[in-house]
Structure formats: C-alpha cells, structure tokens
C-alpha cells in the first residue's frame, strides 16, 4: 500500500511535515462533515475582496 504512494511523492514540495499535516487535516474535516466538501474562501486566487473587509 505504501508503495502505491511513491508516484505521489512528486506533489510534495518544500516542507514534507506541512504537506502531510495539511493532508491529514483536510481528510479529517472531510470525514467529520460526512463527505461534504466546504468551499474554502482562501483557496481561490482572488483574495482582494477578503482583504478589503478588514479596513
């Protein structure tokens, strides 16, 4: 089973710990929400609207 993940190793760039932690947290949230995916407002590239709300 672990050998199946070797091709995915290329997706890990930079800090391996951070990548694994974020993957764990995403999966945990997915399981908690019974498979419902919530939209992350910070996932899109257009964060200008979010920054203007702070002022």
N, CA, C and O atoms as CSV, one atom per row, in Angstrom:
chain,resi,resn,atom,element,x,y,z
A,1,UNK,N,N,0.828,-1.192,0.000
A,1,UNK,CA,C,0.000,0.000,0.000
A,1,UNK,C,C,0.872,1.255,0.000
A,1,UNK,O,O,0.584,2.198,-0.736
A,2,UNK,N,N,1.918,1.283,0.801
A,2,UNK,CA,C,2.795,2.453,0.823
A,2,UNK,C,C,3.518,2.626,-0.499
A,2,UNK,O,O,3.815,3.749,-0.908
A,3,UNK,N,N,3.800,1.522,-1.166
A,3,UNK,CA,C,4.496,1.598,-2.452
A,3,UNK,C,C,3.637,2.303,-3.502
A,3,UNK,O,O,4.174,2.878,-4.449
A,4,UNK,N,N,2.324,2.267,-3.347
A,4,UNK,CA,C,1.433,2.957,-4.284
A,4,UNK,C,C,1.572,4.476,-4.199
A,4,UNK,O,O,1.198,5.189,-5.130
A,5,UNK,N,N,2.104,4.965,-3.093
A,5,UNK,CA,C,2.230,6.407,-2.894
A,5,UNK,C,C,3.518,6.987,-3.467
A,5,UNK,O,O,3.676,8.207,-3.506
A,6,UNK,N,N,4.429,6.149,-3.906
A,6,UNK,CA,C,5.705,6.635,-4.435
A,6,UNK,C,C,5.512,7.606,-5.598
A,6,UNK,O,O,6.197,8.628,-5.625
A,7,UNK,N,N,4.623,7.351,-6.559
A,7,UNK,CA,C,4.434,8.336,-7.631
A,7,UNK,C,C,3.907,9.687,-7.127
A,7,UNK,O,O,4.159,10.716,-7.753
A,8,UNK,N,N,3.198,9.694,-6.032
A,8,UNK,CA,C,2.646,10.936,-5.486
A,8,UNK,C,C,3.700,11.762,-4.759
A,8,UNK,O,O,3.430,12.896,-4.363
A,9,UNK,N,N,4.878,11.219,-4.582
A,9,UNK,CA,C,5.934,11.925,-3.864
A,9,UNK,C,C,6.327,13.221,-4.567
A,9,UNK,O,O,6.809,14.157,-3.929
A,10,UNK,N,N,6.123,13.273,-5.874
A,10,UNK,CA,C,6.438,14.484,-6.621
A,10,UNK,C,C,5.561,15.669,-6.244
A,10,UNK,O,O,5.950,16.814,-6.475
A,11,UNK,N,N,4.387,15.423,-5.671
A,11,UNK,CA,C,3.494,16.503,-5.261
A,11,UNK,C,C,3.993,17.207,-4.003
A,11,UNK,O,O,3.624,18.351,-3.736
A,12,UNK,N,N,4.824,16.527,-3.245
A,12,UNK,CA,C,5.339,17.107,-2.010
A,12,UNK,C,C,6.505,18.017,-2.365
A,12,UNK,O,O,7.572,17.554,-2.766
A,13,UNK,N,N,6.288,19.302,-2.214
A,13,UNK,CA,C,7.372,20.244,-2.459
A,13,UNK,C,C,7.554,21.081,-1.204
A,13,UNK,O,O,6.579,21.477,-0.566
A,14,UNK,N,N,8.765,21.341,-0.865
A,14,UNK,CA,C,9.018,22.136,0.330
A,14,UNK,C,C,8.992,21.285,1.579
A,14,UNK,O,O,9.641,20.241,1.649
A,15,UNK,N,N,8.247,21.732,2.554
A,15,UNK,CA,C,8.211,21.109,3.868
A,15,UNK,C,C,7.292,19.887,3.866
A,15,UNK,O,O,6.075,20.021,3.739
A,16,UNK,N,N,7.865,18.722,4.004
A,16,UNK,CA,C,7.099,17.474,3.993
A,16,UNK,C,C,6.128,17.413,5.168
A,16,UNK,O,O,4.995,16.958,5.013
A,17,UNK,N,N,6.567,17.871,6.342
A,17,UNK,CA,C,5.700,17.844,7.518
A,17,UNK,C,C,4.426,18.654,7.272
A,17,UNK,O,O,3.327,18.192,7.581
A,18,UNK,N,N,4.570,19.849,6.723
A,18,UNK,CA,C,3.420,20.708,6.467
A,18,UNK,C,C,2.473,20.067,5.465
A,18,UNK,O,O,1.255,20.128,5.633
A,19,UNK,N,N,3.020,19.458,4.432
A,19,UNK,CA,C,2.192,18.793,3.431
A,19,UNK,C,C,1.373,17.671,4.057
A,19,UNK,O,O,0.166,17.582,3.828
A,20,UNK,N,N,2.017,16.816,4.844
A,20,UNK,CA,C,1.328,15.678,5.463
A,20,UNK,C,C,0.306,16.170,6.479
A,20,UNK,O,O,-0.796,15.628,6.559
A,21,UNK,N,N,0.662,17.197,7.263
A,21,UNK,CA,C,-0.267,17.745,8.252
A,21,UNK,C,C,-1.517,18.298,7.574
A,21,UNK,O,O,-2.634,18.031,8.019
A,22,UNK,N,N,-1.339,19.065,6.504
A,22,UNK,CA,C,-2.483,19.635,5.801
A,22,UNK,C,C,-3.353,18.553,5.165
A,22,UNK,O,O,-4.580,18.657,5.174
A,23,UNK,N,N,-2.729,17.524,4.618
A,23,UNK,CA,C,-3.495,16.417,4.041
A,23,UNK,C,C,-4.308,15.711,5.125
A,23,UNK,O,O,-5.467,15.360,4.905
A,24,UNK,N,N,-3.702,15.507,6.288
A,24,UNK,CA,C,-4.406,14.879,7.408
A,24,UNK,C,C,-5.600,15.723,7.840
A,24,UNK,O,O,-6.695,15.199,8.043
A,25,UNK,N,N,-5.387,17.033,7.980
A,25,UNK,CA,C,-6.464,17.914,8.425
A,25,UNK,C,C,-7.594,17.990,7.401
A,25,UNK,O,O,-8.765,18.049,7.776
A,26,UNK,N,N,-7.256,17.990,6.118
A,26,UNK,CA,C,-8.288,18.005,5.078
A,26,UNK,C,C,-9.114,16.732,5.119
A,26,UNK,O,O,-10.338,16.782,5.006
A,27,UNK,N,N,-8.458,15.597,5.279
A,27,UNK,CA,C,-9.184,14.323,5.331
A,27,UNK,C,C,-10.063,14.252,6.576
A,27,UNK,O,O,-11.195,13.773,6.522
A,28,UNK,N,N,-9.528,14.735,7.695
A,28,UNK,CA,C,-10.282,14.731,8.945
A,28,UNK,C,C,-11.544,15.591,8.811
A,28,UNK,O,O,-12.624,15.177,9.233
A,29,UNK,N,N,-11.409,16.779,8.226
A,29,UNK,CA,C,-12.570,17.647,8.019
A,29,UNK,C,C,-13.581,16.994,7.080
A,29,UNK,O,O,-14.788,17.108,7.292
A,30,UNK,N,N,-13.095,16.314,6.046
A,30,UNK,CA,C,-13.962,15.606,5.110
A,30,UNK,C,C,-14.767,14.532,5.835
A,30,UNK,O,O,-15.970,14.396,5.612
A,31,UNK,N,N,-14.104,13.772,6.702
A,31,UNK,CA,C,-14.794,12.714,7.443
A,31,UNK,C,C,-15.780,13.289,8.458
A,31,UNK,O,O,-16.871,12.747,8.633
A,32,UNK,N,N,-15.411,14.368,9.121
A,32,UNK,CA,C,-16.292,14.991,10.108
A,32,UNK,C,C,-17.563,15.507,9.447
A,32,UNK,O,O,-18.646,15.421,10.026
A,33,UNK,N,N,-17.434,16.042,8.240
A,33,UNK,CA,C,-18.578,16.610,7.519
A,33,UNK,C,C,-19.309,15.582,6.668
A,33,UNK,O,O,-20.055,15.953,5.762
A,34,UNK,N,N,-19.110,14.307,6.941
A,34,UNK,CA,C,-19.776,13.215,6.221
A,34,UNK,C,C,-19.584,13.301,4.712
A,34,UNK,O,O,-20.500,13.009,3.944
A,35,UNK,N,N,-18.404,13.699,4.301
A,35,UNK,CA,C,-18.080,13.733,2.883
A,35,UNK,C,C,-18.513,14.987,2.153
A,35,UNK,O,O,-18.318,15.098,0.943
A,36,UNK,N,N,-19.095,15.927,2.868
A,36,UNK,CA,C,-19.493,17.185,2.233
A,36,UNK,C,C,-18.282,18.108,2.184
A,36,UNK,O,O,-17.633,18.366,3.198
A,37,UNK,N,N,-17.998,18.593,0.996
A,37,UNK,CA,C,-16.847,19.467,0.812
A,37,UNK,C,C,-17.306,20.904,0.975
A,37,UNK,O,O,-18.235,21.352,0.302
A,38,UNK,N,N,-16.649,21.621,1.872
A,38,UNK,CA,C,-16.982,23.023,2.073
A,38,UNK,C,C,-16.049,23.882,1.239
A,38,UNK,O,O,-14.893,23.525,1.012
A,39,UNK,N,N,-16.553,25.000,0.793
A,39,UNK,CA,C,-15.747,25.909,-0.019
A,39,UNK,C,C,-14.831,26.712,0.897
A,39,UNK,O,O,-15.285,27.316,1.870
A,40,UNK,N,N,-13.548,26.715,0.581
A,40,UNK,CA,C,-12.565,27.461,1.346
A,40,UNK,C,C,-12.391,28.836,0.702
A,40,UNK,O,O,-11.929,28.913,-0.437
A,41,UNK,N,N,-12.746,29.926,1.391
A,41,UNK,CA,C,-12.643,31.249,0.769
A,41,UNK,C,C,-11.206,31.652,0.458
A,41,UNK,O,O,-10.978,32.545,-0.358
A,42,UNK,N,N,-10.247,31.013,1.090
A,42,UNK,CA,C,-8.845,31.339,0.857
A,42,UNK,C,C,-8.221,30.477,-0.224
A,42,UNK,O,O,-7.054,30.670,-0.564
A,43,UNK,N,N,-8.966,29.533,-0.769
A,43,UNK,CA,C,-8.423,28.624,-1.779
A,43,UNK,C,C,-8.327,29.275,-3.145
A,43,UNK,O,O,-7.464,28.908,-3.942
A,44,UNK,N,N,-9.191,30.228,-3.431
A,44,UNK,CA,C,-9.159,30.863,-4.744
A,44,UNK,C,C,-8.032,31.884,-4.805
A,44,UNK,O,O,-7.526,32.324,-3.773
A,45,UNK,N,N,-7.648,32.252,-6.001
A,45,UNK,CA,C,-6.581,33.215,-6.172
A,45,UNK,C,C,-7.036,34.648,-5.967
A,45,UNK,O,O,-6.201,35.549,-5.884
A,46,UNK,N,N,-8.339,34.882,-5.882
A,46,UNK,CA,C,-8.864,36.238,-5.756
A,46,UNK,C,C,-9.211,36.529,-4.303
A,46,UNK,O,O,-10.356,36.354,-3.888
A,47,UNK,N,N,-8.238,36.967,-3.538
A,47,UNK,CA,C,-8.444,37.261,-2.124
A,47,UNK,C,C,-8.555,38.758,-1.863
A,47,UNK,O,O,-8.597,39.179,-0.707
A,48,UNK,N,N,-8.603,39.562,-2.913
A,48,UNK,CA,C,-8.641,41.008,-2.740
A,48,UNK,C,C,-9.876,41.437,-1.957
A,48,UNK,O,O,-9.783,42.324,-1.109
A,49,UNK,N,N,-11.024,40.833,-2.221
A,49,UNK,CA,C,-12.251,41.193,-1.509
A,49,UNK,C,C,-12.127,40.912,-0.016
A,49,UNK,O,O,-12.635,41.675,0.805
A,50,UNK,N,N,-11.466,39.840,0.332
A,50,UNK,CA,C,-11.315,39.477,1.736
A,50,UNK,C,C,-10.437,40.482,2.460
A,50,UNK,O,O,-10.693,40.799,3.621
A,51,UNK,N,N,-9.420,40.982,1.802
A,51,UNK,CA,C,-8.512,41.932,2.432
A,51,UNK,C,C,-9.181,43.287,2.642
A,51,UNK,O,O,-8.891,43.964,3.627
A,52,UNK,N,N,-10.056,43.689,1.752
A,52,UNK,CA,C,-10.711,44.983,1.878
A,52,UNK,C,C,-11.698,45.011,3.032
A,52,UNK,O,O,-11.981,46.083,3.567
A,53,UNK,N,N,-12.225,43.868,3.427
A,53,UNK,CA,C,-13.174,43.811,4.535
A,53,UNK,C,C,-12.522,44.167,5.866
A,53,UNK,O,O,-13.217,44.551,6.808
A,54,UNK,N,N,-11.208,44.046,5.959
A,54,UNK,CA,C,-10.513,44.326,7.211
A,54,UNK,C,C,-10.403,45.819,7.501
A,54,UNK,O,O,-10.106,46.204,8.632
A,55,UNK,N,N,-10.638,46.666,6.499
A,55,UNK,CA,C,-10.428,48.105,6.693
A,55,UNK,C,C,-11.707,48.834,6.880
A,55,UNK,O,O,-11.702,50.053,7.055
